[in-house]
Every structure is written in structure tokens, then in C-alpha cells.
Amino acid sequence: MFSDYWIGQPGVPVIAREARPEHIRSVIEPTTPREEYLVARIEELAAKATGAEVLGKYFDEDDDDDEIYQKIDLKRRAEYAERQADEARRKMLAITEAVRSFTLAQSVVASQEQRLQMMLDGIKQLSDQIRG
């Protein structure tokens, strides 16, 4: 079983595995130029590793950190928009099926009163689906 933390040698701080590259600096808090350089290098490598993992084939080794974060953000937004579109598509198909079913049911009923009641029931069903 793996620990949720990277535990270093004495004097090296503990960094949560879920820490993002931009949080490393606040955890380590470098005080010397050498520590500053090492933290900057760690941040750079962590950003590239995160970018390669998240972006896959769209990762470009020559991108700087800001470009990598922008690409990651754009990818996450695109995935969210795709999920929203899929949800809207499912709702639209459910509504279309409900309209089709109550229209077909109306066509087999002879009396005007029953057709009107079926139409009202269908409209109520549609409004419930739209809200839900």
C-alpha cells in the first residue's frame, strides 16, 4: 500500500501527493538561492509531468508552464462542455420520445375529451422531464 505522502530525508518537508506543481513552492518555502533553483526546477518538471499525463498526445515538450496550464484548462473545459452537451442530448431525446408517445396515444382515442386529457397529461410529463 502506498502512502499518501512523499516522506523525504531529515530536513526535507513532507509534500502531499495531490499537491499541484504551483503549490510546491508554498510547501517547501525556499530560503537560499540553491533551494530557489531546486524548487523552480521541481515546479518545471512537475508541470511537464502533469501536462504530459493530462494532455497526452497534445503535450508539447517546448511549451512553457503557462502554456501547459492553459492547455490543461482548455481540455478540462472541453470535457465539461462535452458532458453538458451529452446531458442536453439525453434530455432532448427523452422529450422527443414523450411527445411521440402521447401523440401516438392521442391518435387512437376517439373522443375529444380523452384526447385533450391525454394532451394535458403529456404536457405535464414533458414539464416534469424538463425540470428533472
Helices and strands as residue ranges (DSSP letters): E 5-6, E 15-16, G 21-23, H 24-28, H 33-55, G 56-58, H 65-107, H 112-131
